[in-house]
Amino acid sequence: MLEAKELIIYLTSQCNKRCEHCYISLDRRTNNPLSLSLDDLGWIYDNIKAKKVIFLGGEPLLYPHLEEALRLFSDSLITISTNSTLVRKNIKLLKKANIEAIQLSIEGGEEETNYLRGKNMWNTVLDTAKFLKKNNLNPYLRASFWLGNYTNLKEVFDAGESLDIPVALFPRVDKPPLPPNLTRDLFEVCLSKKNCIVAMPNFFQYLGKKGRCGAGEERINVFYDKRITPCNMDLDYTLGRIGDDTDSIKENMEIFVKNFKTIPVECAGCKNASVCKGSCYVARAWLGCPLRYNVNVDSFIQHYNLNKEKVYEKAEILTDFMRRVLVC
């Protein structure tokens, strides 16, 4: 039996959108999609025990066995990531299932979202968030950030606050990381908002928490083609496949952690390096990490003359949200 805090399952490659930046080929999303079978789901359930399960795609709401998947993993904290277009059609199933949160994907503002994800998708996502709240479900906005959209992220923050839902920022792994000064500023902006996090280990190190990359140790990812990988953002390193001997997969996980999750030279001398190990290695987060310059939440509190107790209380809330809902 494999054990993990986070189990990410790509249920299907099928999708009803044509997002410009999607990692899945258009043919695999439309004409020749791949999906996990019921037997595949059964193997995962029998062989991987996880505290939380995140369903990804493609578009998970197109998965033909979604109801069975939700039932199988109902003892775990379940998050579904969706483009939002099929939520209303599936609302009865979503309300019936034991779902911790629903992730609604956008980009760094209205213009970029509509350009990459399709006409009027920004408004579609925000309307869906309102609809989910009315149905007593827990949506949050998942937005990608990079140097090119940094100045437009205010639109994302404002949307989250107007809807009174969390905002989670993820780095674009196909784009250069923010420089250290902008990464620090992003951390500070997120802390100044009601409910916003940057989904990278060094953000939680900044908060004084034990932020670290869980890939290959606390996280297991299963792809729709049956491959098992250490990280949902790095699909090139294969630990095994559905049906393989779990002892062999465990051994490959240990090899991955020993040989690939090493401290980058850029992090030499940083007091967080032994735990953080460079934050998100896929996003090359160490190149833009401000922690090497000894900035942390205490310097943020001192600079803005904030109430330390309230800031630390907020840090606890954000950390709990990350543990229950998010991938990183």
C-alpha positions as CSV (number, residue, x, y, z in Angstrom):
1,M,0.0,0.0,0.0
2,L,1.3,3.5,-1.0
3,E,0.4,6.3,1.4
4,A,0.3,10.0,0.6
5,K,-1.1,13.2,1.9
6,E,-2.0,14.3,-1.6
7,L,-3.2,12.1,-4.4
8,I,-3.8,13.8,-7.8
9,I,-5.8,11.9,-10.4
10,Y,-6.1,13.0,-14.0
11,L,-9.3,11.3,-14.8
12,T,-9.5,12.1,-18.5
13,S,-7.8,14.0,-21.2
14,Q,-11.2,15.0,-22.7
15,C,-12.1,18.6,-22.6
16,N,-14.7,20.9,-24.1
17,K,-12.5,23.9,-24.3
18,R,-9.6,24.9,-26.5
19,C,-7.3,26.7,-24.2
20,E,-4.2,28.1,-26.0
21,H,-1.7,27.1,-23.3
22,C,-3.0,23.6,-22.5
23,Y,-0.3,20.9,-22.1
24,I,-2.7,18.3,-23.7
25,S,-2.7,18.1,-27.5
26,L,-5.9,19.2,-29.2
27,D,-6.4,15.7,-30.7
28,R,-6.1,14.1,-27.2
29,R,-8.6,16.6,-25.9
30,T,-11.2,16.0,-28.7
31,N,-10.9,13.2,-31.2
32,N,-8.9,10.6,-29.3
33,P,-9.2,11.2,-25.5
34,L,-7.9,8.9,-22.9
35,S,-9.6,8.1,-19.6
36,L,-9.0,5.9,-16.6
37,S,-11.2,2.9,-16.5
38,L,-13.3,1.7,-13.6
39,D,-10.7,-1.0,-13.1
40,D,-8.0,1.7,-13.0
41,L,-9.9,3.6,-10.3
42,G,-10.3,0.4,-8.3
43,W,-6.5,-0.3,-8.4
44,I,-5.8,3.3,-7.3
45,Y,-8.3,3.0,-4.4
46,D,-6.9,-0.4,-3.3
47,N,-3.2,0.6,-3.5
48,I,-3.0,4.3,-2.6
49,K,-4.2,5.7,0.6
50,A,-4.5,9.5,0.7
51,K,-5.8,12.2,3.0
52,K,-6.9,14.3,0.1
53,V,-7.7,13.6,-3.5
54,I,-7.7,16.2,-6.3
55,F,-9.5,15.3,-9.6
56,L,-8.0,17.0,-12.7
57,G,-8.3,16.7,-16.5
58,G,-8.9,17.5,-19.2
59,E,-12.3,18.4,-17.8
60,P,-13.2,16.1,-14.9
61,L,-16.9,16.8,-15.3
62,L,-16.7,15.0,-18.7
63,Y,-15.4,11.8,-17.1
64,P,-18.0,9.1,-17.6
65,H,-17.3,7.4,-14.2
66,L,-17.2,10.6,-12.1
67,E,-19.9,9.5,-9.8
68,E,-18.1,6.3,-9.0
69,A,-14.8,8.2,-8.5
70,L,-16.5,10.5,-6.0
71,R,-18.0,7.5,-4.2
72,L,-14.8,5.5,-4.0
73,F,-12.8,8.4,-2.5
74,S,-15.5,9.8,-0.3
75,D,-13.5,9.2,2.8
76,S,-10.8,11.6,1.6
77,L,-11.0,15.4,1.2
78,I,-11.9,15.8,-2.4
79,T,-11.2,18.8,-4.7
80,I,-12.4,19.0,-8.3
81,S,-10.6,21.4,-10.7
82,T,-12.9,22.6,-13.5
83,N,-13.2,25.2,-16.3
84,S,-16.7,25.9,-14.9
85,T,-18.7,25.4,-18.1
86,L,-20.3,22.1,-17.0
87,V,-21.0,22.9,-13.3
88,R,-24.7,23.7,-13.7
89,K,-25.3,20.5,-15.6
90,N,-23.7,18.5,-12.8
91,I,-24.8,20.4,-9.8
92,K,-27.0,17.6,-8.4
93,L,-24.0,15.2,-8.4
94,L,-21.7,17.8,-6.9
95,K,-24.1,18.6,-4.1
96,K,-24.6,14.9,-3.3
97,A,-20.9,14.1,-3.2
98,N,-18.6,14.8,-0.3
99,I,-16.6,17.6,-1.9
100,E,-14.2,19.8,0.1
101,A,-13.7,22.4,-2.6
102,I,-14.2,23.2,-6.3
103,Q,-11.3,24.9,-8.1
104,L,-12.3,27.3,-10.9
105,S,-9.4,28.1,-13.3
106,I,-8.7,31.6,-14.6
107,E,-5.6,33.5,-15.6
108,G,-4.1,36.8,-14.5
109,G,-7.1,39.0,-15.2
110,E,-10.0,39.2,-17.6
111,E,-8.1,39.9,-20.9
112,E,-5.6,37.1,-20.5
113,T,-8.3,34.7,-19.3
114,N,-10.5,35.3,-22.3
115,Y,-7.5,35.2,-24.7
116,L,-6.2,31.8,-23.4
117,R,-9.4,30.1,-22.3
118,G,-12.0,31.5,-24.7
119,K,-14.5,34.3,-25.2
120,N,-16.2,35.6,-22.1
121,M,-14.7,32.8,-19.9
122,W,-13.8,35.4,-17.2
123,N,-17.4,36.2,-16.6
124,T,-18.5,32.6,-17.0
125,V,-16.1,31.6,-14.1
126,L,-17.2,34.4,-11.8
127,D,-20.9,33.6,-12.5
128,T,-20.2,29.9,-11.7
129,A,-18.5,30.9,-8.4
130,K,-21.7,32.8,-7.4
131,F,-23.8,29.8,-8.4
132,L,-21.8,27.4,-6.4
133,K,-21.9,29.6,-3.3
134,K,-25.7,29.8,-3.6
135,N,-25.7,26.0,-3.6
136,N,-23.6,25.8,-0.5
137,L,-20.5,24.5,-2.2
138,N,-17.0,25.9,-1.7
139,P,-15.4,27.4,-4.9
140,Y,-12.1,29.1,-5.1
141,L,-10.2,30.9,-7.9
142,R,-7.1,29.3,-9.2
143,A,-5.0,31.8,-11.2
144,S,-1.6,31.5,-12.9
145,F,1.0,34.2,-12.5
146,W,4.2,35.1,-14.3
147,L,6.1,38.2,-15.1
148,G,3.9,39.1,-18.1
149,N,0.6,39.2,-16.1
150,Y,1.9,40.4,-12.7
151,T,0.5,43.9,-13.1
152,N,-2.9,42.6,-13.9
153,L,-3.3,40.3,-10.8
154,K,-5.2,43.1,-9.0
155,E,-8.2,42.0,-11.1
156,V,-7.9,38.5,-9.6
157,F,-7.6,39.8,-6.1
158,D,-10.6,42.1,-6.5
159,A,-12.7,39.2,-8.0
160,G,-11.9,37.0,-5.0
161,E,-12.8,39.7,-2.5
162,S,-16.0,40.7,-4.3
163,L,-17.1,37.1,-4.3
164,D,-15.8,36.4,-0.8
165,I,-14.0,33.3,-1.9
166,P,-10.3,32.2,-1.7
167,V,-7.7,33.0,-4.4
168,A,-4.8,30.6,-5.0
169,L,-2.0,31.7,-7.2
170,F,0.1,29.1,-9.1
171,P,3.3,29.9,-11.1
172,R,3.3,29.3,-14.8
173,V,5.9,26.6,-15.1
174,D,6.4,27.4,-18.9
175,K,7.3,31.0,-18.1
176,P,10.3,32.6,-16.4
177,P,9.7,33.1,-12.6
178,L,9.2,36.5,-11.0
179,P,12.4,38.1,-9.7
180,P,13.0,38.1,-5.9
181,N,11.7,41.6,-5.3
182,L,8.4,41.0,-7.2
183,T,8.0,37.6,-5.5
184,R,8.4,39.3,-2.1
185,D,5.8,41.9,-3.1
186,L,3.4,39.2,-4.3
187,F,3.7,37.4,-0.9
188,E,3.0,40.7,0.9
189,V,0.0,41.6,-1.3
190,C,-1.5,38.1,-0.7
191,L,-1.1,38.5,3.0
192,S,-2.9,41.9,2.9
193,K,-5.9,40.3,1.2
194,K,-8.7,38.5,3.0
195,N,-8.0,35.0,1.7
196,C,-5.2,34.6,-0.8
197,I,-2.2,32.2,-1.0
198,V,0.7,31.6,-3.4
199,A,0.8,27.9,-3.9
200,M,4.5,27.4,-3.6
201,P,6.5,26.0,-0.6
202,N,8.6,29.2,-0.2
203,F,5.4,31.2,0.5
204,F,4.7,29.0,3.5
205,Q,8.3,29.2,4.6
206,Y,7.8,33.0,4.4
207,L,4.9,32.5,6.8
208,G,7.1,30.6,9.2
209,K,5.5,27.3,8.3
210,K,7.1,24.0,7.2
211,G,6.6,24.7,3.5
212,R,8.2,22.1,1.3
213,C,7.6,20.3,-2.0
214,G,5.8,17.1,-1.4
215,A,6.5,15.5,-4.8
216,G,7.5,11.9,-4.4
217,E,7.2,11.9,-0.6
218,E,3.8,13.2,0.4
219,R,2.3,13.5,-3.1
220,I,1.5,10.9,-5.8
221,N,0.1,11.8,-9.2
222,V,-1.8,9.4,-11.5
223,F,-2.1,10.4,-15.2
224,Y,-5.0,9.4,-17.5
225,D,-2.6,7.2,-19.5
226,K,-2.0,5.1,-16.3
227,R,1.4,6.6,-15.6
228,I,2.3,7.3,-11.9
229,T,4.5,10.4,-11.4
230,P,5.8,12.2,-8.3
231,C,4.3,15.6,-9.3
232,N,1.2,16.7,-11.2
233,M,3.3,19.5,-12.8
234,D,6.1,17.3,-13.9
235,L,4.8,14.5,-16.1
236,D,8.2,13.4,-17.5
237,Y,9.5,11.4,-14.5
238,T,7.6,8.1,-14.3
239,L,7.5,6.1,-11.0
240,G,5.5,3.3,-12.5
241,R,2.1,2.5,-13.9
242,I,-1.3,1.4,-12.7
243,G,-1.0,-2.4,-12.0
244,D,2.7,-2.3,-11.1
245,D,4.1,-3.7,-7.9
246,T,3.7,-1.1,-5.2
247,D,7.1,-2.0,-3.6
248,S,8.7,-1.1,-6.9
249,I,6.9,2.2,-7.0
250,K,8.1,3.0,-3.5
251,E,11.6,2.2,-4.4
252,N,11.4,4.6,-7.4
253,M,10.0,7.3,-5.2
254,E,13.0,7.0,-2.9
255,I,15.3,7.2,-5.9
256,F,13.5,10.3,-7.2
257,V,13.7,12.1,-3.8
258,K,17.4,11.2,-3.4
259,N,18.6,12.1,-6.9
260,F,16.3,14.9,-8.0
261,K,15.0,16.8,-5.0
262,T,18.3,18.3,-4.1
263,I,19.1,21.8,-2.9
264,P,19.9,24.2,-5.8
265,V,23.2,26.0,-5.7
266,E,21.2,29.3,-5.7
267,C,19.8,28.4,-2.3
268,A,23.2,27.8,-0.6
269,G,23.3,29.5,2.7
270,C,19.5,30.0,3.0
271,K,18.3,28.7,6.4
272,N,15.2,27.3,4.8
273,A,17.0,25.2,2.2
274,S,17.2,21.9,4.1
275,V,13.4,21.8,4.3
276,C,12.2,23.8,1.3
277,K,14.8,22.4,-1.1
278,G,14.3,25.2,-3.5
279,S,10.5,25.4,-3.3
280,C,8.8,24.2,-6.5
281,Y,11.5,22.7,-8.6
282,V,9.3,22.5,-11.7
283,A,8.6,26.3,-11.6
284,R,12.3,27.0,-10.9
285,A,11.1,29.0,-7.9
286,W,14.5,29.2,-6.4
287,L,15.5,31.7,-9.1
288,G,13.0,34.2,-7.8
289,C,12.9,33.3,-4.1
290,P,13.2,36.3,-1.8
291,L,14.0,34.1,1.3
292,R,17.7,34.1,0.7
293,Y,17.6,37.8,1.6
294,N,16.2,37.0,5.0
295,V,12.8,38.4,4.5
296,N,9.8,36.8,6.3
297,V,6.5,37.5,7.8
298,D,8.1,39.2,10.8
299,S,9.7,41.8,8.6
300,F,6.4,42.3,6.8
301,I,4.7,42.9,10.2
302,Q,7.3,45.3,11.3
303,H,7.5,47.3,8.1
304,Y,3.7,47.9,8.0
305,N,3.3,48.1,11.8
306,L,0.7,45.3,11.9
307,N,-0.8,43.3,14.7
308,K,1.4,40.2,15.0
309,E,-1.2,38.0,16.6
310,K,-3.7,38.7,13.8
311,V,-1.2,38.1,11.1
312,Y,-0.1,34.8,12.6
313,E,-3.7,33.7,13.0
314,K,-4.2,34.4,9.3
315,A,-1.2,32.4,8.5
316,E,-2.7,29.4,10.3
317,I,-5.9,29.8,8.3
318,L,-4.1,29.9,5.0
319,T,-2.0,26.9,5.9
320,D,-5.1,24.9,6.9
321,F,-6.7,25.8,3.6
322,M,-3.6,24.5,1.7
323,R,-3.6,21.2,3.7
324,R,-7.3,20.5,3.1
325,V,-7.7,21.7,-0.5
326,L,-4.7,22.5,-2.7
327,V,-2.2,20.4,-4.5
328,C,1.0,22.0,-3.4
